[in-house]
């Protein structure tokens, strides 16, 4: 059935943005709690995590942004047959404007040619929206707010890489990801979550790496080899001793999530999406009934 | 935790060392990419033109013995025209490395607040002035905004809200000294120790 009219979800998108900007997901907060226990008493690392946890609590209570850099809003929208993505995109763009007015988002969309800030978080290809039609009957939306500081230390490698002695295999991937963590030092507001993609082309690889950031910290990679690689990189990145904010310490990363894509015979890319401790992701499910919508947030 | 009040005296700066935590108080000014570029191009590398002279005089007074904060805040404008800070964590400082030493020297800055640390030129300027680099906790935006008790004024709002120069009064703003006026840099130390560790892991 082709729907000619679909519900207005603008308010629901505003609420999704508010939740993402002001409430840190519980798995992230739990990981920070455990990290605090690991750090030495009265160390700068422990102090940093203390401040972070207090800030997370205050942001939730006051419904204000966890971080002032509310980043690039990245929407991954899964929708059933019959929904207009053009209509959804318009609603999302309107919603980020309202969320900006309500101070849940900082005006973050800058014209690259004139330097003018659009003021409402919309612009050319801004916010980022990816649509995926699926077989389910409801709409599911994942939202990530990806800050600029950590985006600037995200990076991509082309293997083989002679300098790192990184070949076209998982050992090569390990070497590049550890190098990326080292290169970032404290500039990406760690402790970080690393989204890693192997393969693809330069564009698809970066997108895939960011999509890994939606995964729960405690999920298990269905691919055994990748699951093992995630654990190895997690342990070894934390041995680097860069610590929260680069102050030194035991917690440099909170999670590592790796995925693979098919690639051209000629290319072997490794993309590393470095995400700050404020891994702001939120989700919503929208069931469309005859004349109402049922929305759940997570 | 020891407190420091802006304007800060030279001997107070010399007494600070890498790793010290401090609560900052007083009037500070936000400035990031556009503001630093503006100050360099309009005041420091050539004399101020007439239409920018008033701001120059204000900044000279505000920044003398003062502190600049690398920050692009979320700001709420109230119906009566006043502003308040909603979220105001630090932004990455290294982008200002090309400008910072000249800004420190020209305005007699005593401190720079930001995150991620800065490079050798700023470290040298810190020794000479003297001045220090205060590291705020990246992302702790709500917490820091609540230490901003008053928005005293704003300059260059045409740069956009994040890039404007906001004059703010802070109370007990928590920071860590990561670059001091004695040549010490926590960032250099961590870079060196993590490089050693990385070499071992990639051996």
Contacts between the chains, C-beta under 8 A, distances in Angstrom:
chain1	res1	chain2	res2	distance
A	44	B	19	6.4
A	44	B	21	7.6
A	44	B	176	5.7
A	44	B	186	7.9
A	47	B	21	6.6
A	47	B	176	7.2
A	48	B	137	5.5
A	48	B	176	7.9
A	51	B	137	4.4
A	51	B	140	5.1
A	51	B	143	6.4
A	51	B	174	6.4
A	52	B	137	6.3
A	52	B	139	6.7
A	52	B	140	6.1
A	54	B	140	7.8
A	54	B	143	5.9
A	55	B	137	7.4
A	55	B	139	7.1
A	55	B	140	4.0
A	55	B	141	7.0
A	55	B	142	5.5
A	55	B	143	4.0
A	55	B	144	7.9
A	58	B	142	4.7
A	58	B	143	5.7
A	58	B	146	6.9
A	59	B	87	7.9
A	59	B	141	7.5
A	59	B	142	4.2
A	62	B	142	6.3
A	64	B	74	7.8
A	64	B	86	5.2
A	64	B	87	5.7
A	64	B	141	7.8
A	64	B	142	4.7
A	64	B	145	7.1
A	65	B	74	5.7
A	65	B	86	6.8
A	65	B	87	4.1
A	65	B	141	5.8
A	65	B	142	6.8
A	66	B	87	7.8
A	66	B	139	6.6
A	66	B	141	6.5
A	66	B	142	6.6
A	67	B	87	6.8
A	67	B	89	5.5
A	67	B	138	7.7
A	67	B	139	4.1
A	67	B	140	7.9
A	67	B	141	4.7
A	68	B	71	7.2
A	68	B	72	6.5
A	68	B	73	5.4
A	68	B	74	4.9
A	68	B	86	7.8
A	68	B	87	3.8
A	68	B	88	5.4
A	68	B	89	5.1
A	68	B	141	4.1
A	68	B	145	7.6
A	68	B	162	8.0
A	69	B	72	7.0
A	69	B	89	7.3
A	69	B	91	6.9
A	69	B	139	8.0
A	69	B	141	7.9
A	70	B	74	7.3
A	70	B	87	8.0
A	103	B	74	5.5
A	103	B	75	7.9
A	103	B	76	5.2
A	103	B	86	4.7
A	103	B	87	7.8
A	105	B	74	7.8
A	106	B	72	7.0
A	106	B	73	7.6
A	106	B	74	4.5
A	106	B	87	7.3
A	106	B	161	6.9
A	106	B	162	6.2
A	107	B	160	6.6
A	107	B	161	5.7
A	107	B	162	7.3
A	108	B	162	7.6
A	110	B	160	7.2
A	115	B	34	7.7
A	116	B	160	7.6
A	117	B	160	3.6
A	117	B	161	7.3
A	117	B	162	7.5
A	117	B	163	7.8
A	119	B	160	7.8
A	147	B	139	7.7
A	148	B	91	7.8
A	148	B	92	7.8
A	149	B	91	6.7
A	149	B	92	4.6
A	149	B	115	7.3
A	149	B	116	7.3
A	149	B	138	6.7
A	152	B	92	6.7
A	164	B	202	6.9
A	165	B	202	7.1
A	175	B	202	5.6
A	178	B	198	6.2
A	178	B	201	5.8
A	178	B	202	6.8
A	179	B	198	7.1
A	179	B	202	7.8
A	182	B	194	5.7
A	182	B	195	6.9
A	182	B	198	4.7
A	185	B	116	7.3
A	185	B	117	7.8
A	185	B	187	6.8
A	185	B	190	6.6
A	185	B	191	6.1
A	185	B	194	7.3
A	186	B	115	7.4
A	186	B	116	5.4
A	186	B	117	6.7
A	186	B	138	8.0
A	186	B	187	7.0
A	186	B	190	7.2
A	187	B	92	5.6
A	187	B	94	6.5
A	187	B	115	7.7
A	187	B	116	3.8
A	187	B	117	7.8
A	189	B	115	6.9
A	189	B	138	3.7
A	189	B	139	5.2
A	236	B	201	5.2
A	239	B	197	5.9
A	239	B	201	6.8
A	240	B	194	4.6
A	240	B	197	5.0
A	240	B	198	6.3
A	240	B	201	7.7
A	241	B	190	7.2
A	241	B	193	5.8
A	241	B	194	5.7
A	241	B	197	5.9
A	242	B	190	5.9
A	242	B	194	5.2
A	243	B	190	7.4
A	245	B	115	6.9
A	245	B	135	6.7
A	245	B	137	6.3
A	245	B	138	6.0
A	246	B	116	6.7
A	246	B	117	6.9
A	246	B	186	7.7
A	246	B	187	6.4
A	246	B	190	5.7
A	247	B	135	7.6
A	247	B	176	6.9
A	247	B	178	7.4
A	247	B	186	6.7
A	247	B	190	7.5
A	248	B	186	7.3
A	248	B	189	7.6
A	248	B	190	5.3
A	248	B	193	7.5
A	276	B	138	6.9
A	276	B	139	5.9
A	277	B	139	6.3
A	278	B	139	4.6
